[in-house]
Amino acid sequence: MAQEQETKTPESRGPESRPGGNRPPRRDEGGGRGGDRRDDRRGGGERGHDRGHDRGRPEGPPEIELEKLIADSLYLDNQAHGIVSRMRDMDSGTKSQLRRLYSAVRRAVRAPENERQHEFVMLRARLAYTIARHGLRSLDQLEKLLLQVTRKNDLRGYERFKDLFEAIVAYNE
């Protein structure tokens, strides 16, 4: 009997007994869309959407420094040019999304002082959604800067963020 089991090949046992059989592949078998889908939702995997987590890859451009942005107009201009050039290299079809986000930035800056920080918190959520939904990895720096601006909760920071966004929209046209 032991010899009989050894001589049977997977093909002779029928499809149900073979690995995979007639059932759909399980997540851990890597079938379907090229691997474990949980990695796709987290932004890992081969697409490189690791959102700042260290996975052995270079981080990309350095963060925009809020204090420099507030103090130096040329720094603001250089950062806007850098973001636009990365957008052209990495992303496509972003003009309308940028204009919509810029309108939201302008509304948030005009909000009453007691509501302004909340408006910018919600703007950051909207920016994060847009980045993830449309694959706009070149705007990750703006999301990080927006977090700094919101934490500082200073009108000059909000105004400079608006100026930077305005420059990005203008240079992207």
Disulfide bonds with the S-S distance in Angstrom:
none
